Amino acid sequence: MIKYHPADELLIAHAAGTLPASMSIAVAAHSEMCEVCAKKLVAFENQAAELAFSAPQQDDEKQEIENDEFEAMMASIMSDEQLPITLVSASPEANIDVAGERYTLPTALRRYHHLGWSSIGAISRARLPLNEGNTHASLLHIGMNGGVPSHTHKGIEVTLLLSGQFEDEHDQYVPGDFILLDSENHHTPQTRDGCLCYTVADAPLHFTKGVSQILNAVGRVIY
């Protein structure tokens, strides 16, 4: 059973379309896996729609001009015989293969099933091309009996478990768990059977045990 969910504030921001792409993907993918948050999201989307339609209307004359301009633009587009029309059908599923395992991605991540992977030991990472400055979104795979050494976070990290299970000093996590951590949190994720996660981080991991110089260089690669 999913125990960790995005805060209502994140669901509301997603419903209003104000989240950056990386976080929007995390919330959408979690909501696809979590019936509780899916129902909340529908309610928040309905509220956002009601607010939008109850906003003061523009001056009637200005609105009429804009409507006429829009209709003229659409008529021009539709009358262009040279306009190429491409019908794109959504694939019912999109699989990725990593470390000898195959996974099916949630809808919000399916466009990213052809990413390039880099690996260090049991850890493989594929970064999403979202171009959000210091914020990086990635698919992260940990192989069987693998883990990430004990670390904290220099910034904020969201981990959405997509498949498999992992555990740390605090709990055991199942697919759909949405885990938000910051510099106050230390943990050592480990998995017995392997797992696939979607992660969003705005700073590298900071390892707290072992040969710190080597481990923190690895942390920059994982981030």
C-alpha positions in Angstrom: 0.0 0.0 0.0 1.3 3.5 -0.9 2.1 5.4 2.2 3.9 8.5 0.9 2.0 11.1 -1.2 2.7 14.6 -2.5 1.3 17.4 -0.3 -2.0 18.9 -1.3 -0.2 22.1 -2.2 1.7 20.2 -4.9 -1.5 18.6 -6.2 -3.2 22.0 -6.3 -0.2 23.6 -8.2 -0.2 20.7 -10.6 -4.0 21.1 -11.2 -3.4 24.8 -11.9 -0.5 24.1 -14.3 2.1 26.1 -12.3 4.6 23.3 -11.5 7.9 23.0 -13.4 7.9 20.1 -15.8 10.1 17.9 -13.6 7.7 18.1 -10.6 4.6 18.0 -12.8 5.8 14.6 -14.2 6.3 13.3 -10.6 2.9 14.3 -9.4 1.2 13.1 -12.6 2.9 9.7 -12.5 2.2 9.3 -8.8 -1.5 10.2 -9.3 -1.7 7.5 -12.1 -0.5 5.0 -9.5 -2.4 6.3 -6.5 -6.2 6.3 -6.5 -6.4 8.6 -3.4 -4.3 11.3 -5.1 -6.1 10.8 -8.5 -9.4 11.6 -6.8 -7.9 14.6 -5.1 -6.4 15.8 -8.4 -9.8 15.7 -10.2 -11.3 17.7 -7.4 -8.5 20.3 -7.5 -8.8 20.5 -11.3 -12.5 21.1 -11.1 -11.9 23.9 -8.6 -9.3 25.5 -10.9 -11.7 25.3 -13.8 -14.5 26.9 -11.8 -12.1 29.7 -10.7 -11.0 30.3 -14.3 -14.6 30.5 -15.7 -15.8 32.7 -12.8 -13.1 35.3 -13.4 -14.3 38.7 -14.7 -15.0 38.6 -18.4 -13.2 40.9 -20.8 -14.9 43.9 -22.3 -17.6 42.6 -24.8 -16.2 44.5 -27.8 -12.6 43.4 -27.1 -13.8 39.8 -26.7 -15.7 39.9 -30.0 -12.7 41.2 -31.8 -10.5 38.4 -30.3 -13.1 35.8 -31.3 -13.2 37.1 -34.9 -9.4 37.1 -35.1 -9.2 33.5 -33.8 -11.9 32.3 -36.2 -10.1 34.0 -39.1 -6.8 32.4 -38.1 -8.4 28.9 -37.9 -10.2 29.4 -41.3 -6.8 30.4 -42.9 -5.1 27.3 -41.4 -7.8 24.9 -42.5 -8.0 26.3 -46.0 -4.3 25.7 -46.6 -4.2 22.7 -48.9 -0.4 22.4 -48.5 -0.7 22.0 -44.8 0.7 18.5 -43.8 -1.5 16.7 -41.4 0.0 14.0 -39.2 -2.1 11.8 -37.0 -0.2 10.5 -33.9 -1.7 7.7 -31.9 -0.5 7.3 -28.3 1.2 4.0 -27.6 -0.7 1.9 -25.1 2.6 1.4 -23.2 6.2 2.3 -23.4 8.8 -0.1 -22.1 12.4 0.6 -21.1 15.2 -2.0 -20.8 17.9 -1.4 -18.2 20.3 -3.8 -16.6 18.6 -6.8 -18.2 15.2 -5.8 -16.8 12.1 -4.4 -18.7 9.8 -1.9 -17.1 6.6 -0.2 -18.3 6.6 3.6 -17.7 3.6 5.6 -16.4 1.9 7.8 -19.0 3.7 11.0 -17.9 7.1 9.4 -18.6 6.4 7.4 -21.8 7.9 10.0 -24.2 11.2 9.5 -22.4 11.6 5.7 -23.2 14.6 6.3 -25.5 17.0 7.9 -23.0 20.7 7.2 -22.8 21.9 5.4 -19.6 25.1 5.7 -17.7 26.1 3.3 -15.0 28.3 3.0 -11.9 28.2 -0.4 -10.3 24.6 -1.4 -9.6 23.3 2.1 -10.2 22.2 3.3 -13.7 20.8 6.7 -14.5 19.1 8.3 -17.5 18.6 12.1 -17.3 15.5 13.7 -18.8 16.2 16.6 -21.2 14.1 19.2 -19.4 16.6 22.0 -19.2 15.6 23.4 -15.8 18.9 24.8 -14.6 20.2 23.2 -11.5 17.2 20.9 -11.2 17.8 17.5 -12.7 15.1 14.9 -13.4 16.2 11.3 -14.0 15.2 7.7 -14.2 17.3 5.8 -11.6 17.7 2.1 -11.5 19.3 0.1 -8.7 20.2 -3.5 -9.5 19.6 -6.6 -7.3 21.2 -6.4 -3.9 22.4 -2.9 -4.7 22.0 0.5 -2.9 23.1 4.0 -2.6 25.7 4.7 0.2 24.6 6.7 3.3 24.0 10.3 2.3 22.1 13.5 2.9 20.9 16.1 0.3 22.4 19.5 -0.3 19.0 20.5 -1.6 15.6 19.0 -2.2 15.2 15.5 -3.7 11.9 13.8 -4.8 12.0 10.1 -5.4 9.0 8.4 -6.9 9.3 4.6 -6.8 8.0 3.2 -10.1 8.8 -0.5 -9.8 10.3 -2.9 -7.3 10.9 -2.0 -3.7 13.7 -0.5 -1.6 14.2 0.3 2.1 16.3 2.5 4.3 16.7 3.2 8.0 13.2 4.8 8.2 10.8 2.5 6.2 10.1 0.2 3.3 8.8 1.7 0.1 6.5 0.3 -2.6 5.6 1.4 -6.2 3.8 4.8 -6.1 5.5 6.1 -2.9 6.4 9.8 -3.3 9.3 10.6 -1.0 10.4 14.2 -0.5 13.8 14.6 1.3 16.0 17.6 2.2 19.2 18.4 4.1 17.7 17.2 7.3 17.3 13.7 6.1 20.1 11.0 6.1 19.4 7.6 4.7 20.9 4.5 3.0 18.6 3.1 0.3 19.0 -0.6 -0.3 17.1 -3.0 -2.6 17.1 -6.8 -2.7 15.4 -7.4 -6.0 16.2 -4.1 -7.8 14.0 -1.1 -8.4 13.3 1.8 -10.8 12.7 5.3 -9.6 12.0 8.7 -11.0 14.0 11.4 -9.2 14.1 15.2 -9.1 17.0 16.9 -7.4 18.3 20.5 -7.3 21.7 19.7 -5.8 24.1 16.7 -5.6 23.9 14.1 -2.9 26.4 14.4 0.0 27.8 11.1 1.2 28.4 10.9 4.9 30.4 7.7 5.3 33.3 6.0 3.6 35.9 7.6 1.4 34.1 10.9 1.1 36.1 12.4 -1.9 35.4 9.3 -4.1 31.8 8.9 -2.9 30.9 12.6 -3.4 32.3 12.5 -6.9 29.9 9.6 -7.5 27.1 11.7 -5.9 27.6 14.4 -8.6 27.2 11.8 -11.3 24.1 10.3 -9.8 22.6 13.8 -9.4 
